[in-house]
Amino acid sequence: MTPAPWVNVLANPSFGTVVSESGSAYTWAENAHEFRLTPWSNDPVQDTTGEALYIRDEQTGQFWSPTPLPARGAMPYVVRHGFGYTIFEHTEHGITCEVSIYVAMDAPVKFTVLKLRNVSGRPRRVSVTGYWEWVLSDLRQKSLLHVQTEVDLKTGALLARNYYNTEFPDRTAFVDVNDGTRTLTGDRKEFLGRNGNLSRPAALGRARLSGHVGAGLDPCGAVQVAFDLADGQEREIQFRLGVGAMRLRRGI
């Protein structure tokens, strides 16, 4: 543990993210104050976050984060900040994981790449879950009632929009993963549970995410994929968080 959050800024000219040694992060597009995709918290003590990752053993139900927060595992973590990347390394319950975080040089996209290897000596079935709280404005408290989520029928990506943001009304944020068997939800209440928190979210006590999206929710983006790992097998899961502009058609 460092005396204060030890952060890395990963950015291109129009998009970026700040990642701390605990795994806490926030991401913005175009303007780091006015158009935050996920929340920023100026708290050097708790290092709170609106982005999180989880690994779950599908046979025992045990889960942990591949980063020190929010669901810290029992084994040590190795964290490396570099120019344009941050890497976390961790082994827990016979599953070795390396998380690489970086931002595209020429596009508004953040990549979170997990490489998992089974070193337990037996076949395993695991799931990986990514979680992001939507802001799409400057402060989440102002925008949460206005964020609408939906699933893109062509790609399966989870989309989020805030039409009430007067400066960026045509922007669409998204989260996606390189696995077509994903389950997802846009409901933060469902994911965390009543009085729940990111260290023990209620959704990780269920087999899958519900697919609940739409307007009027406490908005989030959560995506989960489950897969088998033979002994010694490695699997790569790539989450993508980004934003694009909608093209508005004008009638004659």
N, C-alpha and C positions, 0 to 999 in steps of 0.2 A: 504494500500500500504506500502510495506517495503522500507527502505532507499536504498537498493540494492537488486538484485535478491537473493531470499532465496531458495536454490536448494537442491534437494535430489538426491543422486546417487543410482540407483537400478541396481544391476548387479550380474551375476554369473561369473565363471572364464573365459568365452569366449564371453560374450554378455552383453550389458548394455544400460542404458538410463539415462539421466540427466533431471530432471523435476523441473521447478521453480514454485514459488507460483502463478505466473500468468497463468500457464498452458503451457508455452513455453517449448519445449523439443528438444533434439536431441538423436539419437540412433546409436549405432555402433555394429559391430560384429568382433570378433577376435583381432582387433587393433583399439583403440579409435581414432587414427589419420589417419591411412592409409585406413581403410575401414568403412567409415561412411555411414550408410543407409540414414540418413537425415542430413541436414546442421547443423553445429555448428557455432554460432556467438559469438565472444568475445566482447559483447556489454552490459556492466552493466547498461546502461541508458535506452535503448529502449527495451532490452530483446526480441529481434526478434526471430522468430521461423520458422521452416519448417514443423511443425506438428500442426494440429488444429482440433477442434470439433465444430459442430453446431447442434442446435435444431431449427426446423422450424414448425410453425403452418401452416398446409396445407390449412386451410380455410381462414386465413387472410394474409398469406405471411410473417408475422413477424418472424424474426429469431434472435437468440442470441447464445452465447457460454456458455456451462455449466462450463467453467473456466473463470477467469477474462479477459483473452485475447484469441483471437484477437477481438471478437465482444462482448464487455462487455454489460451485461444486466443492468437494472436500480436498481435491488435489491442487497443486500450485498451477499458476498461469504464467506464461511467458508473453510479454507484450513488446512489440517493436514498432516505433514510429519512424517513418522514412520520408523522403521527398516524394510525395504523391501517393503514399500508401500507408496503411496501418495493418499489422498482422498480429493475431492472437493465436497462441498454441496451448492446447490443453488435452489431457487424457483423463477420462472418468468412466468407471464401470466397464473397462475394456474397450472403449471407443475413443480413438485418437481423432482430434479435430483441429484443423488449421483454418482460421477465418481471415480472409484478405479483403480489405475495404479500400476502394478507390473510386475516382470520378472520371468519367469519359473526358478526353481532352477537347472534344468538339461537339458535345451534345449534353443536354440537361439530364443526365442519368447517373445515378449512384449505383455501383455494383458491390454486392456483398456475397463473396464466394466462399462456401464451406466445403472443405475436403475431409470426408470422414473415412476412417479405416477401422476395420474390425480386428482387434488384436487380442480378443478374449479367448480364442481357442475353440469357439463354437459358433454356429450360425446365430445371427441376431436379426430382429426386426425393429427398426427405429423410425422415428418421425422427426422432422425438422420444422419448426414454426418460426415465422417472422412476423413481427408486430410493429405497427406504426400508428401513432395518434395524429389525426389530421388537424391542421390549423387553416391553411389556405388564406391567411390574412396575417396581421401582426400579432394578435393575441387570441388564444384558443377560446377564452371566455366570451369574446365578442362574436366569434364565428361559428361555434359548434352547432347552433340551431339552424344554420344556413347551409351546412355542407351536406350534399347529397351523394350517395354512392350507388354504383351499379356495376354489373359484370359485362365486359365486352364479349359479345357472343362469338366473335371471330377468333379472338386470341385467348379468352378466358381470364384476361387481366382484370384486376379490380380497379375501377375508376372512381375519382372523387372530383366534385366541382363545387364552387361557391359563387353563384351568380350574383350575390349581394356585394361582392368585392368590387367597388367602383373602379379601382385602378387596374385590376386583372380579371375582368368578368369572363373572358373567353379562354381561360387556362384550364386544362384538365390534368390533374395529377394521377399517377398510376403506380401500382405495385404488381409485379409479375414474378414468375419463377419458371425455370427451365424444365418443368415436369407437368404434363397434361393431366395427371391424376390428382391435382391439388384439390383441397377443400378450402373454403374461405369464409370470412364474415366481415361485415362493415359495422358491427354493433359492439362498441366498447363494453357496454354493460354485460352482454353475453360473455365476452372474453374474460373480463376480470371477475365477474360475479358480484353479488351484493356485498358491499364493504370489502371487496377484494383488492389486491394490489399486484404489481408486476412480479413480485417475488414468488407468489403462489396464485397464479391466475386459475379461475374455475375451469376454463376451457381445456386445460391440460389434464383434467380429471375425466374428460369425455373422449370417446373414440374418434370423433371428427368434428370439424366446424360446420355450422348449420347452413351457411350460404345466405344468411339474412343480410340484405342490403336495402337501401332506399333512403327516403327522406324522413326526418323526424327522429333519427337515432342519435345517440351519443356516438359520434363518428370515429371510426378507426379503420385501419386496413390490416387484416390478419390472414396469412396464407400458410397452409400446412401441407406437407407431402410426407408420405410414409413409404418405406421400401425395405427390402430384405438385403442383408449383408452377409455373404458367406465368410467363413474364417479367412482373414487376410485380404478380403476384398476392399477396394476403395471406391467411393462414390462422390461425385461433385454436384453440389446444389448451388445454383446461382440465383439470388434474389436481385431484382432491379426496381429501384425507386426513381421516378422521374416525373417530368411535366412536359406538356406540349400545348400548342395553341390551336383552338378550334377554328375552322374556316366557316365564316358566317355567309350563308347564301342570301343575296338581296333580290327581292322580287322587282319586276319591272313596273 
